[in-house]
Amino acid sequence: MYILILKGLVKGRDGDATEHTYIVKKIQLWELLSVETFDYRDWLDKVIVVVVVLVVIVVVTVVVVVIVVLLVVIVVVVVVVVEVVRWRDF
């Protein structure tokens, strides 16, 4: 159990300052780790958003790379076919 303690100097009528201690609240450990202190749902939401964004970036990158590779293969095949046809004509 934890206790919040407020200490302070109180000036009396005679002008002397005396120290007083006030126990403000008793706190259990589970209250320190409560939802108000650390909300795991906000943290989990942020992690999910980051993971989704990373997955989208990876998927888009893979799709773009596959499209570029297909285009290059198509161009190479067309060029080879054209050269073979020209070669046969001679």
PyMOL Python script that loads the backbone (N, CA, C, O; Angstrom):
from pymol import cmd

cmd.read_pdbstr("""\
ATOM      1  N   MET A   1       0.839  -1.181   0.000  1.00  0.00           N
ATOM      2  CA  MET A   1       0.000   0.000   0.000  1.00  0.00           C
ATOM      3  C   MET A   1       0.882   1.243   0.000  1.00  0.00           C
ATOM      4  O   MET A   1       1.901   1.305   0.688  1.00  0.00           O
ATOM      5  N   TYR A   2       0.472   2.213  -0.777  1.00  0.00           N
ATOM      6  CA  TYR A   2       1.205   3.474  -0.843  1.00  0.00           C
ATOM      7  C   TYR A   2       0.350   4.569  -0.217  1.00  0.00           C
ATOM      8  O   TYR A   2      -0.879   4.517  -0.263  1.00  0.00           O
ATOM      9  N   ILE A   3       1.006   5.541   0.357  1.00  0.00           N
ATOM     10  CA  ILE A   3       0.285   6.655   0.969  1.00  0.00           C
ATOM     11  C   ILE A   3       0.856   7.947   0.389  1.00  0.00           C
ATOM     12  O   ILE A   3       2.063   8.185   0.423  1.00  0.00           O
ATOM     13  N   LEU A   4      -0.036   8.764  -0.138  1.00  0.00           N
ATOM     14  CA  LEU A   4       0.392  10.095  -0.569  1.00  0.00           C
ATOM     15  C   LEU A   4       0.459  10.977   0.663  1.00  0.00           C
ATOM     16  O   LEU A   4      -0.501  11.073   1.428  1.00  0.00           O
ATOM     17  N   ILE A   5       1.593  11.615   0.846  1.00  0.00           N
ATOM     18  CA  ILE A   5       1.780  12.442   2.027  1.00  0.00           C
ATOM     19  C   ILE A   5       2.072  13.870   1.583  1.00  0.00           C
ATOM     20  O   ILE A   5       2.939  14.114   0.744  1.00  0.00           O
ATOM     21  N   LEU A   6       1.344  14.785   2.152  1.00  0.00           N
ATOM     22  CA  LEU A   6       1.552  16.201   1.881  1.00  0.00           C
ATOM     23  C   LEU A   6       2.192  16.806   3.118  1.00  0.00           C
ATOM     24  O   LEU A   6       1.612  16.792   4.204  1.00  0.00           O
ATOM     25  N   LYS A   7       3.386  17.333   2.943  1.00  0.00           N
ATOM     26  CA  LYS A   7       4.073  17.945   4.070  1.00  0.00           C
ATOM     27  C   LYS A   7       4.179  19.436   3.807  1.00  0.00           C
ATOM     28  O   LYS A   7       4.354  19.874   2.669  1.00  0.00           O
ATOM     29  N   GLY A   8       4.075  20.173   4.833  1.00  0.00           N
ATOM     30  CA  GLY A   8       4.207  21.606   4.664  1.00  0.00           C
ATOM     31  C   GLY A   8       4.453  22.312   5.977  1.00  0.00           C
ATOM     32  O   GLY A   8       4.224  21.761   7.054  1.00  0.00           O
ATOM     33  N   LEU A   9       4.920  23.525   5.869  1.00  0.00           N
ATOM     34  CA  LEU A   9       5.158  24.344   7.058  1.00  0.00           C
ATOM     35  C   LEU A   9       3.945  25.236   7.284  1.00  0.00           C
ATOM     36  O   LEU A   9       3.458  25.908   6.374  1.00  0.00           O
ATOM     37  N   VAL A  10       3.484  25.220   8.500  1.00  0.00           N
ATOM     38  CA  VAL A  10       2.338  26.059   8.866  1.00  0.00           C
ATOM     39  C   VAL A  10       2.822  27.072   9.886  1.00  0.00           C
ATOM     40  O   VAL A  10       3.435  26.726  10.895  1.00  0.00           O
ATOM     41  N   LYS A  11       2.531  28.328   9.598  1.00  0.00           N
ATOM     42  CA  LYS A  11       2.962  29.391  10.490  1.00  0.00           C
ATOM     43  C   LYS A  11       1.904  29.569  11.583  1.00  0.00           C
ATOM     44  O   LYS A  11       0.725  29.777  11.299  1.00  0.00           O
ATOM     45  N   GLY A  12       2.339  29.486  12.796  1.00  0.00           N
ATOM     46  CA  GLY A  12       1.415  29.630  13.917  1.00  0.00           C
ATOM     47  C   GLY A  12       1.212  31.090  14.280  1.00  0.00           C
ATOM     48  O   GLY A  12       1.777  31.997  13.668  1.00  0.00           O
ATOM     49  N   ARG A  13       0.370  31.287  15.318  1.00  0.00           N
ATOM     50  CA  ARG A  13       0.084  32.662  15.769  1.00  0.00           C
ATOM     51  C   ARG A  13       1.327  33.332  16.353  1.00  0.00           C
ATOM     52  O   ARG A  13       1.481  34.552  16.310  1.00  0.00           O
ATOM     53  N   ASP A  14       2.193  32.505  16.891  1.00  0.00           N
ATOM     54  CA  ASP A  14       3.391  33.081  17.512  1.00  0.00           C
ATOM     55  C   ASP A  14       4.491  33.374  16.491  1.00  0.00           C
ATOM     56  O   ASP A  14       5.551  33.889  16.846  1.00  0.00           O
ATOM     57  N   GLY A  15       4.233  33.042  15.206  1.00  0.00           N
ATOM     58  CA  GLY A  15       5.206  33.349  14.173  1.00  0.00           C
ATOM     59  C   GLY A  15       6.142  32.202  13.861  1.00  0.00           C
ATOM     60  O   GLY A  15       6.885  32.257  12.881  1.00  0.00           O
ATOM     61  N   ASP A  16       6.118  31.162  14.680  1.00  0.00           N
ATOM     62  CA  ASP A  16       6.981  30.015  14.424  1.00  0.00           C
ATOM     63  C   ASP A  16       6.334  29.102  13.386  1.00  0.00           C
ATOM     64  O   ASP A  16       5.118  28.915  13.368  1.00  0.00           O
ATOM     65  N   ALA A  17       7.179  28.540  12.526  1.00  0.00           N
ATOM     66  CA  ALA A  17       6.683  27.617  11.508  1.00  0.00           C
ATOM     67  C   ALA A  17       6.861  26.196  12.028  1.00  0.00           C
ATOM     68  O   ALA A  17       7.963  25.792  12.402  1.00  0.00           O
ATOM     69  N   THR A  18       5.794  25.465  12.047  1.00  0.00           N
ATOM     70  CA  THR A  18       5.882  24.059  12.450  1.00  0.00           C
ATOM     71  C   THR A  18       5.496  23.186  11.261  1.00  0.00           C
ATOM     72  O   THR A  18       4.644  23.541  10.447  1.00  0.00           O
ATOM     73  N   GLU A  19       6.149  22.043  11.192  1.00  0.00           N
ATOM     74  CA  GLU A  19       5.894  21.154  10.071  1.00  0.00           C
ATOM     75  C   GLU A  19       4.707  20.262  10.400  1.00  0.00           C
ATOM     76  O   GLU A  19       4.631  19.671  11.477  1.00  0.00           O
ATOM     77  N   HIS A  20       3.788  20.178   9.454  1.00  0.00           N
ATOM     78  CA  HIS A  20       2.637  19.302   9.609  1.00  0.00           C
ATOM     79  C   HIS A  20       2.624  18.308   8.453  1.00  0.00           C
ATOM     80  O   HIS A  20       2.998  18.636   7.327  1.00  0.00           O
ATOM     81  N   THR A  21       2.193  17.109   8.750  1.00  0.00           N
ATOM     82  CA  THR A  21       2.087  16.071   7.732  1.00  0.00           C
ATOM     83  C   THR A  21       0.621  15.680   7.601  1.00  0.00           C
ATOM     84  O   THR A  21      -0.048  15.380   8.590  1.00  0.00           O
ATOM     85  N   TYR A  22       0.141  15.690   6.382  1.00  0.00           N
ATOM     86  CA  TYR A  22      -1.243  15.319   6.116  1.00  0.00           C
ATOM     87  C   TYR A  22      -1.255  14.088   5.214  1.00  0.00           C
ATOM     88  O   TYR A  22      -0.623  14.074   4.158  1.00  0.00           O
ATOM     89  N   ILE A  23      -1.971  13.071   5.636  1.00  0.00           N
ATOM     90  CA  ILE A  23      -2.146  11.899   4.791  1.00  0.00           C
ATOM     91  C   ILE A  23      -3.312  12.204   3.859  1.00  0.00           C
ATOM     92  O   ILE A  23      -4.452  12.357   4.297  1.00  0.00           O
ATOM     93  N   VAL A  24      -3.007  12.288   2.571  1.00  0.00           N
ATOM     94  CA  VAL A  24      -4.026  12.687   1.611  1.00  0.00           C
ATOM     95  C   VAL A  24      -4.878  11.488   1.206  1.00  0.00           C
ATOM     96  O   VAL A  24      -6.106  11.554   1.259  1.00  0.00           O
ATOM     97  N   LYS A  25      -4.253  10.421   0.814  1.00  0.00           N
ATOM     98  CA  LYS A  25      -5.016   9.275   0.318  1.00  0.00           C
ATOM     99  C   LYS A  25      -4.171   8.024   0.391  1.00  0.00           C
ATOM    100  O   LYS A  25      -2.964   8.055   0.148  1.00  0.00           O
ATOM    101  N   LYS A  26      -4.808   6.936   0.725  1.00  0.00           N
ATOM    102  CA  LYS A  26      -4.144   5.640   0.640  1.00  0.00           C
ATOM    103  C   LYS A  26      -4.371   5.097  -0.762  1.00  0.00           C
ATOM    104  O   LYS A  26      -5.493   5.105  -1.269  1.00  0.00           O
ATOM    105  N   ILE A  27      -3.293   4.624  -1.383  1.00  0.00           N
ATOM    106  CA  ILE A  27      -3.387   4.145  -2.765  1.00  0.00           C
ATOM    107  C   ILE A  27      -2.907   2.697  -2.806  1.00  0.00           C
ATOM    108  O   ILE A  27      -1.846   2.368  -2.276  1.00  0.00           O
ATOM    109  N   GLN A  28      -3.686   1.854  -3.429  1.00  0.00           N
ATOM    110  CA  GLN A  28      -3.267   0.473  -3.663  1.00  0.00           C
ATOM    111  C   GLN A  28      -2.444   0.418  -4.951  1.00  0.00           C
ATOM    112  O   GLN A  28      -2.520   1.316  -5.789  1.00  0.00           O
ATOM    113  N   LEU A  29      -1.665  -0.638  -5.090  1.00  0.00           N
ATOM    114  CA  LEU A  29      -0.823  -0.788  -6.275  1.00  0.00           C
ATOM    115  C   LEU A  29      -1.664  -0.860  -7.538  1.00  0.00           C
ATOM    116  O   LEU A  29      -1.279  -0.292  -8.561  1.00  0.00           O
ATOM    117  N   TRP A  30      -2.795  -1.539  -7.496  1.00  0.00           N
ATOM    118  CA  TRP A  30      -3.644  -1.653  -8.691  1.00  0.00           C
ATOM    119  C   TRP A  30      -4.201  -0.308  -9.113  1.00  0.00           C
ATOM    120  O   TRP A  30      -4.522  -0.117 -10.286  1.00  0.00           O
ATOM    121  N   GLU A  31      -4.325   0.637  -8.175  1.00  0.00           N
ATOM    122  CA  GLU A  31      -4.784   1.976  -8.543  1.00  0.00           C
ATOM    123  C   GLU A  31      -3.689   2.737  -9.292  1.00  0.00           C
ATOM    124  O   GLU A  31      -3.976   3.531 -10.188  1.00  0.00           O
ATOM    125  N   LEU A  32      -2.435   2.486  -8.918  1.00  0.00           N
ATOM    126  CA  LEU A  32      -1.329   3.139  -9.635  1.00  0.00           C
ATOM    127  C   LEU A  32      -1.249   2.638 -11.073  1.00  0.00           C
ATOM    128  O   LEU A  32      -0.851   3.383 -11.969  1.00  0.00           O
ATOM    129  N   LEU A  33      -1.626   1.373 -11.298  1.00  0.00           N
ATOM    130  CA  LEU A  33      -1.564   0.784 -12.634  1.00  0.00           C
ATOM    131  C   LEU A  33      -2.951   0.741 -13.276  1.00  0.00           C
ATOM    132  O   LEU A  33      -3.214  -0.093 -14.142  1.00  0.00           O
ATOM    133  N   SER A  34      -3.814   1.623 -12.857  1.00  0.00           N
ATOM    134  CA  SER A  34      -5.189   1.583 -13.347  1.00  0.00           C
ATOM    135  C   SER A  34      -5.276   2.136 -14.767  1.00  0.00           C
ATOM    136  O   SER A  34      -4.281   2.581 -15.339  1.00  0.00           O
ATOM    137  N   VAL A  35      -6.482   2.098 -15.323  1.00  0.00           N
ATOM    138  CA  VAL A  35      -6.721   2.550 -16.693  1.00  0.00           C
ATOM    139  C   VAL A  35      -6.386   4.035 -16.843  1.00  0.00           C
ATOM    140  O   VAL A  35      -5.929   4.464 -17.903  1.00  0.00           O
ATOM    141  N   GLU A  36      -6.609   4.810 -15.801  1.00  0.00           N
ATOM    142  CA  GLU A  36      -6.312   6.251 -15.897  1.00  0.00           C
ATOM    143  C   GLU A  36      -4.812   6.489 -16.066  1.00  0.00           C
ATOM    144  O   GLU A  36      -4.396   7.420 -16.756  1.00  0.00           O
ATOM    145  N   THR A  37      -4.003   5.636 -15.428  1.00  0.00           N
ATOM    146  CA  THR A  37      -2.558   5.813 -15.504  1.00  0.00           C
ATOM    147  C   THR A  37      -2.001   5.281 -16.816  1.00  0.00           C
ATOM    148  O   THR A  37      -1.235   5.964 -17.497  1.00  0.00           O
ATOM    149  N   PHE A  38      -2.391   4.055 -17.170  1.00  0.00           N
ATOM    150  CA  PHE A  38      -1.855   3.430 -18.385  1.00  0.00           C
ATOM    151  C   PHE A  38      -2.991   2.719 -19.089  1.00  0.00           C
ATOM    152  O   PHE A  38      -3.462   1.677 -18.633  1.00  0.00           O
ATOM    153  N   ASP A  39      -3.422   3.275 -20.182  1.00  0.00           N
ATOM    154  CA  ASP A  39      -4.524   2.676 -20.939  1.00  0.00           C
ATOM    155  C   ASP A  39      -3.933   1.857 -22.073  1.00  0.00           C
ATOM    156  O   ASP A  39      -3.498   2.403 -23.086  1.00  0.00           O
ATOM    157  N   TYR A  40      -3.920   0.548 -21.896  1.00  0.00           N
ATOM    158  CA  TYR A  40      -3.305  -0.323 -22.898  1.00  0.00           C
ATOM    159  C   TYR A  40      -4.070  -0.292 -24.213  1.00  0.00           C
ATOM    160  O   TYR A  40      -3.506  -0.612 -25.260  1.00  0.00           O
ATOM    161  N   ARG A  41      -5.348   0.088 -24.179  1.00  0.00           N
ATOM    162  CA  ARG A  41      -6.134   0.101 -25.414  1.00  0.00           C
ATOM    163  C   ARG A  41      -5.629   1.166 -26.380  1.00  0.00           C
ATOM    164  O   ARG A  41      -5.580   0.927 -27.587  1.00  0.00           O
ATOM    165  N   ASP A  42      -5.257   2.326 -25.878  1.00  0.00           N
ATOM    166  CA  ASP A  42      -4.682   3.364 -26.750  1.00  0.00           C
ATOM    167  C   ASP A  42      -3.377   2.881 -27.364  1.00  0.00           C
ATOM    168  O   ASP A  42      -3.136   3.072 -28.557  1.00  0.00           O
ATOM    169  N   TRP A  43      -2.539   2.258 -26.550  1.00  0.00           N
ATOM    170  CA  TRP A  43      -1.254   1.735 -27.023  1.00  0.00           C
ATOM    171  C   TRP A  43      -1.481   0.663 -28.076  1.00  0.00           C
ATOM    172  O   TRP A  43      -0.801   0.643 -29.102  1.00  0.00           O
ATOM    173  N   LEU A  44      -2.440  -0.234 -27.827  1.00  0.00           N
ATOM    174  CA  LEU A  44      -2.736  -1.313 -28.763  1.00  0.00           C
ATOM    175  C   LEU A  44      -3.271  -0.746 -30.077  1.00  0.00           C
ATOM    176  O   LEU A  44      -2.908  -1.227 -31.151  1.00  0.00           O
ATOM    177  N   ASP A  45      -4.130   0.272 -30.002  1.00  0.00           N
ATOM    178  CA  ASP A  45      -4.646   0.912 -31.219  1.00  0.00           C
ATOM    179  C   ASP A  45      -3.512   1.491 -32.048  1.00  0.00           C
ATOM    180  O   ASP A  45      -3.505   1.353 -33.272  1.00  0.00           O
ATOM    181  N   LYS A  46      -2.567   2.129 -31.404  1.00  0.00           N
ATOM    182  CA  LYS A  46      -1.437   2.722 -32.127  1.00  0.00           C
ATOM    183  C   LYS A  46      -0.585   1.638 -32.789  1.00  0.00           C
ATOM    184  O   LYS A  46      -0.142   1.799 -33.926  1.00  0.00           O
ATOM    185  N   VAL A  47      -0.361   0.550 -32.083  1.00  0.00           N
ATOM    186  CA  VAL A  47       0.433  -0.555 -32.646  1.00  0.00           C
ATOM    187  C   VAL A  47      -0.288  -1.157 -33.850  1.00  0.00           C
ATOM    188  O   VAL A  47       0.338  -1.454 -34.867  1.00  0.00           O
ATOM    189  N   ILE A  48      -1.604  -1.338 -33.735  1.00  0.00           N
ATOM    190  CA  ILE A  48      -2.384  -1.904 -34.845  1.00  0.00           C
ATOM    191  C   ILE A  48      -2.308  -0.983 -36.065  1.00  0.00           C
ATOM    192  O   ILE A  48      -2.142  -1.459 -37.188  1.00  0.00           O
ATOM    193  N   VAL A  49      -2.428   0.312 -35.855  1.00  0.00           N
ATOM    194  CA  VAL A  49      -2.360   1.269 -36.969  1.00  0.00           C
ATOM    195  C   VAL A  49      -0.987   1.202 -37.634  1.00  0.00           C
ATOM    196  O   VAL A  49      -0.901   1.191 -38.862  1.00  0.00           O
ATOM    197  N   VAL A  50       0.078   1.156 -36.851  1.00  0.00           N
ATOM    198  CA  VAL A  50       1.429   1.098 -37.415  1.00  0.00           C
ATOM    199  C   VAL A  50       1.623  -0.197 -38.208  1.00  0.00           C
ATOM    200  O   VAL A  50       2.197  -0.178 -39.297  1.00  0.00           O
ATOM    201  N   VAL A  51       1.148  -1.315 -37.667  1.00  0.00           N
ATOM    202  CA  VAL A  51       1.283  -2.597 -38.360  1.00  0.00           C
ATOM    203  C   VAL A  51       0.499  -2.587 -39.664  1.00  0.00           C
ATOM    204  O   VAL A  51       0.995  -3.058 -40.687  1.00  0.00           O
ATOM    205  N   VAL A  52      -0.716  -2.059 -39.637  1.00  0.00           N
ATOM    206  CA  VAL A  52      -1.535  -2.001 -40.856  1.00  0.00           C
ATOM    207  C   VAL A  52      -0.866  -1.119 -41.907  1.00  0.00           C
ATOM    208  O   VAL A  52      -0.837  -1.474 -43.085  1.00  0.00           O
ATOM    209  N   VAL A  53      -0.337   0.012 -41.498  1.00  0.00           N
ATOM    210  CA  VAL A  53       0.341   0.914 -42.443  1.00  0.00           C
ATOM    211  C   VAL A  53       1.565   0.223 -43.040  1.00  0.00           C
ATOM    212  O   VAL A  53       1.805   0.329 -44.243  1.00  0.00           O
ATOM    213  N   LEU A  54       2.335  -0.478 -42.221  1.00  0.00           N
ATOM    214  CA  LEU A  54       3.512  -1.184 -42.738  1.00  0.00           C
ATOM    215  C   LEU A  54       3.114  -2.296 -43.708  1.00  0.00           C
ATOM    216  O   LEU A  54       3.768  -2.485 -44.733  1.00  0.00           O
ATOM    217  N   VAL A  55       2.053  -3.027 -43.393  1.00  0.00           N
ATOM    218  CA  VAL A  55       1.590  -4.090 -44.283  1.00  0.00           C
ATOM    219  C   VAL A  55       1.123  -3.499 -45.609  1.00  0.00           C
ATOM    220  O   VAL A  55       1.424  -4.050 -46.669  1.00  0.00           O
ATOM    221  N   VAL A  56       0.401  -2.400 -45.566  1.00  0.00           N
ATOM    222  CA  VAL A  56      -0.056  -1.748 -46.799  1.00  0.00           C
ATOM    223  C   VAL A  56       1.134  -1.291 -47.634  1.00  0.00           C
ATOM    224  O   VAL A  56       1.141  -1.468 -48.852  1.00  0.00           O
ATOM    225  N   ILE A  57       2.136  -0.709 -46.992  1.00  0.00           N
ATOM    226  CA  ILE A  57       3.327  -0.251 -47.718  1.00  0.00           C
ATOM    227  C   ILE A  57       4.033  -1.442 -48.379  1.00  0.00           C
ATOM    228  O   ILE A  57       4.443  -1.354 -49.536  1.00  0.00           O
ATOM    229  N   VAL A  58       4.173  -2.543 -47.652  1.00  0.00           N
ATOM    230  CA  VAL A  58       4.845  -3.719 -48.208  1.00  0.00           C
ATOM    231  C   VAL A  58       4.043  -4.291 -49.375  1.00  0.00           C
ATOM    232  O   VAL A  58       4.617  -4.639 -50.406  1.00  0.00           O
ATOM    233  N   VAL A  59       2.726  -4.390 -49.224  1.00  0.00           N
ATOM    234  CA  VAL A  59       1.881  -4.945 -50.288  1.00  0.00           C
ATOM    235  C   VAL A  59       1.945  -4.060 -51.539  1.00  0.00           C
ATOM    236  O   VAL A  59       2.081  -4.569 -52.651  1.00  0.00           O
ATOM    237  N   VAL A  60       1.849  -2.757 -51.362  1.00  0.00           N
ATOM    238  CA  VAL A  60       1.918  -1.838 -52.508  1.00  0.00           C
ATOM    239  C   VAL A  60       3.278  -1.945 -53.187  1.00  0.00           C
ATOM    240  O   VAL A  60       3.353  -1.952 -54.416  1.00  0.00           O
ATOM    241  N   THR A  61       4.343  -2.027 -52.413  1.00  0.00           N
ATOM    242  CA  THR A  61       5.688  -2.165 -52.979  1.00  0.00           C
ATOM    243  C   THR A  61       5.820  -3.461 -53.774  1.00  0.00           C
ATOM    244  O   THR A  61       6.376  -3.460 -54.872  1.00  0.00           O
ATOM    245  N   VAL A  62       5.322  -4.548 -53.235  1.00  0.00           N
ATOM    246  CA  VAL A  62       5.401  -5.836 -53.932  1.00  0.00           C
ATOM    247  C   VAL A  62       4.598  -5.789 -55.228  1.00  0.00           C
ATOM    248  O   VAL A  62       5.056  -6.283 -56.259  1.00  0.00           O
ATOM    249  N   VAL A  63       3.411  -5.204 -55.184  1.00  0.00           N
ATOM    250  CA  VAL A  63       2.575  -5.102 -56.394  1.00  0.00           C
ATOM    251  C   VAL A  63       3.282  -4.266 -57.456  1.00  0.00           C
ATOM    252  O   VAL A  63       3.288  -4.641 -58.629  1.00  0.00           O
ATOM    253  N   VAL A  64       3.871  -3.151 -57.070  1.00  0.00           N
ATOM    254  CA  VAL A  64       4.571  -2.286 -58.025  1.00  0.00           C
ATOM    255  C   VAL A  64       5.772  -3.029 -58.619  1.00  0.00           C
ATOM    256  O   VAL A  64       6.011  -2.949 -59.824  1.00  0.00           O
ATOM    257  N   VAL A  65       6.519  -3.741 -57.794  1.00  0.00           N
ATOM    258  CA  VAL A  65       7.682  -4.484 -58.288  1.00  0.00           C
ATOM    259  C   VAL A  65       7.235  -5.577 -59.263  1.00  0.00           C
ATOM    260  O   VAL A  65       7.869  -5.774 -60.299  1.00  0.00           O
ATOM    261  N   VAL A  66       6.166  -6.279 -58.947  1.00  0.00           N
ATOM    262  CA  VAL A  66       5.668  -7.335 -59.830  1.00  0.00           C
ATOM    263  C   VAL A  66       5.221  -6.741 -61.163  1.00  0.00           C
ATOM    264  O   VAL A  66       5.503  -7.313 -62.216  1.00  0.00           O
ATOM    265  N   ILE A  67       4.539  -5.620 -61.135  1.00  0.00           N
ATOM    266  CA  ILE A  67       4.090  -4.962 -62.377  1.00  0.00           C
ATOM    267  C   ILE A  67       5.295  -4.542 -63.216  1.00  0.00           C
ATOM    268  O   ILE A  67       5.305  -4.746 -64.430  1.00  0.00           O
ATOM    269  N   VAL A  68       6.294  -3.966 -62.590  1.00  0.00           N
ATOM    270  CA  VAL A  68       7.490  -3.521 -63.320  1.00  0.00           C
ATOM    271  C   VAL A  68       8.217  -4.728 -63.924  1.00  0.00           C
ATOM    272  O   VAL A  68       8.656  -4.674 -65.073  1.00  0.00           O
ATOM    273  N   VAL A  69       8.343  -5.794 -63.171  1.00  0.00           N
ATOM    274  CA  VAL A  69       9.016  -6.994 -63.676  1.00  0.00           C
ATOM    275  C   VAL A  69       8.234  -7.575 -64.854  1.00  0.00           C
ATOM    276  O   VAL A  69       8.838  -7.980 -65.847  1.00  0.00           O
ATOM    277  N   LEU A  70       6.926  -7.621 -64.764  1.00  0.00           N
ATOM    278  CA  LEU A  70       6.101  -8.117 -65.874  1.00  0.00           C
ATOM    279  C   LEU A  70       6.260  -7.252 -67.124  1.00  0.00           C
ATOM    280  O   LEU A  70       6.351  -7.767 -68.238  1.00  0.00           O
ATOM    281  N   LEU A  71       6.292  -5.955 -66.931  1.00  0.00           N
ATOM    282  CA  LEU A  71       6.482  -5.055 -68.075  1.00  0.00           C
ATOM    283  C   LEU A  71       7.847  -5.283 -68.727  1.00  0.00           C
ATOM    284  O   LEU A  71       7.962  -5.309 -69.953  1.00  0.00           O
ATOM    285  N   VAL A  72       8.855  -5.444 -67.914  1.00  0.00           N
ATOM    286  CA  VAL A  72      10.201  -5.691 -68.450  1.00  0.00           C
ATOM    287  C   VAL A  72      10.228  -7.016 -69.205  1.00  0.00           C
ATOM    288  O   VAL A  72      10.818  -7.095 -70.283  1.00  0.00           O
ATOM    289  N   VAL A  73       9.611  -8.040 -68.670  1.00  0.00           N
ATOM    290  CA  VAL A  73       9.569  -9.343 -69.333  1.00  0.00           C
ATOM    291  C   VAL A  73       8.824  -9.226 -70.667  1.00  0.00           C
ATOM    292  O   VAL A  73       9.264  -9.783 -71.673  1.00  0.00           O
ATOM    293  N   ILE A  74       7.707  -8.512 -70.679  1.00  0.00           N
ATOM    294  CA  ILE A  74       6.943  -8.328 -71.915  1.00  0.00           C
ATOM    295  C   ILE A  74       7.794  -7.598 -72.962  1.00  0.00           C
ATOM    296  O   ILE A  74       7.820  -7.995 -74.127  1.00  0.00           O
ATOM    297  N   VAL A  75       8.477  -6.549 -72.555  1.00  0.00           N
ATOM    298  CA  VAL A  75       9.308  -5.784 -73.484  1.00  0.00           C
ATOM    299  C   VAL A  75      10.439  -6.665 -74.020  1.00  0.00           C
ATOM    300  O   VAL A  75      10.733  -6.624 -75.215  1.00  0.00           O
ATOM    301  N   VAL A  76      11.071  -7.454 -73.162  1.00  0.00           N
ATOM    302  CA  VAL A  76      12.170  -8.329 -73.592  1.00  0.00           C
ATOM    303  C   VAL A  76      11.641  -9.370 -74.575  1.00  0.00           C
ATOM    304  O   VAL A  76      12.279  -9.633 -75.595  1.00  0.00           O
ATOM    305  N   VAL A  77      10.512  -9.952 -74.291  1.00  0.00           N
ATOM    306  CA  VAL A  77       9.932 -10.963 -75.188  1.00  0.00           C
ATOM    307  C   VAL A  77       9.603 -10.341 -76.549  1.00  0.00           C
ATOM    308  O   VAL A  77       9.888 -10.942 -77.585  1.00  0.00           O
ATOM    309  N   VAL A  78       9.018  -9.167 -76.557  1.00  0.00           N
ATOM    310  CA  VAL A  78       8.676  -8.495 -77.817  1.00  0.00           C
ATOM    311  C   VAL A  78       9.949  -8.196 -78.611  1.00  0.00           C
ATOM    312  O   VAL A  78       9.991  -8.417 -79.821  1.00  0.00           O
ATOM    313  N   VAL A  79      10.962  -7.704 -77.948  1.00  0.00           N
ATOM    314  CA  VAL A  79      12.217  -7.378 -78.636  1.00  0.00           C
ATOM    315  C   VAL A  79      12.850  -8.649 -79.198  1.00  0.00           C
ATOM    316  O   VAL A  79      13.337  -8.640 -80.329  1.00  0.00           O
ATOM    317  N   VAL A  80      12.854  -9.724 -78.445  1.00  0.00           N
ATOM    318  CA  VAL A  80      13.435 -10.981 -78.912  1.00  0.00           C
ATOM    319  C   VAL A  80      12.642 -11.512 -80.106  1.00  0.00           C
ATOM    320  O   VAL A  80      13.230 -11.963 -81.089  1.00  0.00           O
ATOM    321  N   VAL A  81      11.333 -11.461 -80.028  1.00  0.00           N
ATOM    322  CA  VAL A  81      10.501 -11.941 -81.139  1.00  0.00           C
ATOM    323  C   VAL A  81      10.757 -11.101 -82.389  1.00  0.00           C
ATOM    324  O   VAL A  81      10.879 -11.650 -83.485  1.00  0.00           O
ATOM    325  N   VAL A  82      10.837  -9.814 -82.244  1.00  0.00           N
ATOM    326  CA  VAL A  82      11.092  -8.930 -83.385  1.00  0.00           C
ATOM    327  C   VAL A  82      12.460  -9.238 -83.991  1.00  0.00           C
ATOM    328  O   VAL A  82      12.588  -9.285 -85.215  1.00  0.00           O
ATOM    329  N   GLU A  83      13.460  -9.442 -83.180  1.00  0.00           N
ATOM    330  CA  GLU A  83      14.808  -9.747 -83.680  1.00  0.00           C
ATOM    331  C   GLU A  83      14.851 -11.111 -84.372  1.00  0.00           C
ATOM    332  O   GLU A  83      15.527 -11.277 -85.387  1.00  0.00           O
ATOM    333  N   VAL A  84      14.129 -12.078 -83.819  1.00  0.00           N
ATOM    334  CA  VAL A  84      14.105 -13.407 -84.434  1.00  0.00           C
ATOM    335  C   VAL A  84      13.414 -13.332 -85.791  1.00  0.00           C
ATOM    336  O   VAL A  84      13.860 -13.956 -86.754  1.00  0.00           O
ATOM    337  N   VAL A  85      12.329 -12.572 -85.868  1.00  0.00           N
ATOM    338  CA  VAL A  85      11.613 -12.412 -87.143  1.00  0.00           C
ATOM    339  C   VAL A  85      12.514 -11.697 -88.150  1.00  0.00           C
ATOM    340  O   VAL A  85      12.547 -12.086 -89.317  1.00  0.00           O
ATOM    341  N   ARG A  86      13.229 -10.685 -87.740  1.00  0.00           N
ATOM    342  CA  ARG A  86      14.152  -9.983 -88.657  1.00  0.00           C
ATOM    343  C   ARG A  86      15.261 -10.920 -89.107  1.00  0.00           C
ATOM    344  O   ARG A  86      15.641 -10.912 -90.278  1.00  0.00           O
ATOM    345  N   TRP A  87      15.773 -11.711 -88.209  1.00  0.00           N
ATOM    346  CA  TRP A  87      16.862 -12.629 -88.523  1.00  0.00           C
ATOM    347  C   TRP A  87      16.406 -13.686 -89.524  1.00  0.00           C
ATOM    348  O   TRP A  87      17.173 -14.068 -90.408  1.00  0.00           O
ATOM    349  N   ARG A  88      15.173 -14.162 -89.398  1.00  0.00           N
ATOM    350  CA  ARG A  88      14.649 -15.175 -90.316  1.00  0.00           C
ATOM    351  C   ARG A  88      14.417 -14.586 -91.707  1.00  0.00           C
ATOM    352  O   ARG A  88      14.501 -15.299 -92.707  1.00  0.00           O
ATOM    353  N   ASP A  89      14.134 -13.322 -91.768  1.00  0.00           N
ATOM    354  CA  ASP A  89      13.880 -12.686 -93.066  1.00  0.00           C
ATOM    355  C   ASP A  89      15.150 -12.634 -93.918  1.00  0.00           C
ATOM    356  O   ASP A  89      15.079 -12.628 -95.147  1.00  0.00           O
ATOM    357  N   PHE A  90      16.301 -12.596 -93.265  1.00  0.00           N
ATOM    358  CA  PHE A  90      17.546 -12.472 -94.035  1.00  0.00           C
ATOM    359  C   PHE A  90      17.923 -13.766 -94.607  1.00  0.00           C
ATOM    360  O   PHE A  90      18.943 -13.866 -95.289  1.00  0.00           O
TER     361      PHE A  90
END
""", "prot")
cmd.dss("prot")
cmd.show_as("cartoon", "prot")
cmd.util.cbc("prot")
cmd.orient("prot")
